[in-house]
Amino acid sequence: MTLETTLVRSPGTSLHRQIFLVLRDRIVQGVYAPGEALPKEEALVEQFGVARVTVRRALADLELEGLVLRRHGRGTFVRSDARSALKVPTLGYLEELKHTAQTTRVEVLTVETTPPPPWIGEVLQIAPGERAVHAVRLRSAGTTPLMLTDAWVPETLGAPITASALKKQALYEILMDQGVEFGRVLQQISAEAADPSKATLLKCEVSSPLIRLTRLLHDRAGKPVQHLTVHLTPQRSSILMDISGEAINTLNGGHIVHDAQSLRSVLAARGKT
């Protein structure tokens, strides 16, 4: 199978990374099925118009991602588990949190009680001068990092949140032990480029795209109790949503905001409604 692809050839643009992205997308989309051989190196060299060493670097990256197996003298083959079937999301919010806690390993990077940034204080309705608990954690499957979480909780609820406690319990469990009953969840999904710190923690390239998931959690009375930001790599994670027919024509079905400068103000405004 021959597919036409034009690479971007400008200074600072990595050709091997572009080839990696093209081949990875073809694997994910099923163009190359599990167990199927990718085109030979010679064919890829001709197809992309690059040197053989460039193709080999792209194939090595695919192998590092766990998408292919390279067999000496035979070629490069798509792993049988490279493309998992899209599953219908069946977990509720708390079930999802529990599943994540049970299937990943947590590394607590930061826990501190400090005055929050002004906009965090605004969305959490924290009065000026009051403090909040700030917790940053990295969740991994084995040695593979999956998600970087950055949480803020009002100090009135955050006293039990310590590094040792977070190694034993998920943050949502600590809050529930404080008597918090979760109600409304306001969620925002966007993207950003990985800075050096996030790239190091998530083991991805600097400036590579990250999924940014922001959640503002409320209790049953409508009071905000946690602001959570999650960063994920699209190579390893995705976000599934199950929207009922009744919600499809409401904001529960999602709302697109085009003015990036207004995102925080929109989040703050809706958090108060």
C-alpha positions, 0 to 999 in steps of 0.5 A: 500500500502506497500513501502520499505524504508530504513532509514539512521541510523547514529549519528546526522541523524534525523529519524523523518525528514527522514520519513517526507521527504519520506511521503512528497515526496509520497504525492507530487508524488501522491502515496497518493492522495488528500483526501486519508488516510495515513497508520495508525501509527502502519503500519508506525512504522512497515514499518520504524522500529522506535518508535511511537513517531518518526512517530508522530513527522513526521506526525506533521511536515506534518501537519505543512507544510499544507500537511495533516489533522490529525483527532482524532480517524480516522487517517491522511488524505492528504489535498485536496490542498496538491498537486497542478497540474503542470502549464505551465509557461505563464508569461514573465519575467516582468510579473513574477516580477509583479505577485510576487509583487502583490501576496506577502508581502514584508519585507525590511531587509536591504538597504545600499549604500556600496562598493560591494564585488569584485566579485559583482563589477566585474559582475556589471562592477563597478569600484574599489572604486565605490559603489552599493546599496544593498537591502535584502528583504523577501517576504511572503504569509500571515505568510509563508515566500516564498523567500529571495532576495539579490539585488545589483544595481550600485549606478548610478541607485540606488539612489531612492532605499530606504526602504520606496520606496521598501515597495511601489514599487518592485525593478524592477519598481523603475529601470524602473522609472529610464528609465531602459529597461530590456534586457538580463537576465543571470540565474543560478540555484543551491542549498545550505544548509540553514545557521542559518540566512536563516533558521530563516528567511525562517522558515526551519531547519538549513542545510535543502536544499534551491534553489538558483536562481541567476540572472544578469540583463542587459539593452537593451544596454547590460550593467548589471544593477542588480545582484539578488540572491533568496533563496527558500525552495523546499517545498514551491516553484519551478522554471518553465522554458518554452524553445522554440524549437529554443533555445533548442540547445543553452545556452538559454536551460540551461548549466550545470557547474560542477566546483563549484569554477568556477561559479562566473568566468563563470557568470562574463565572460558571463555577459560581452559577 
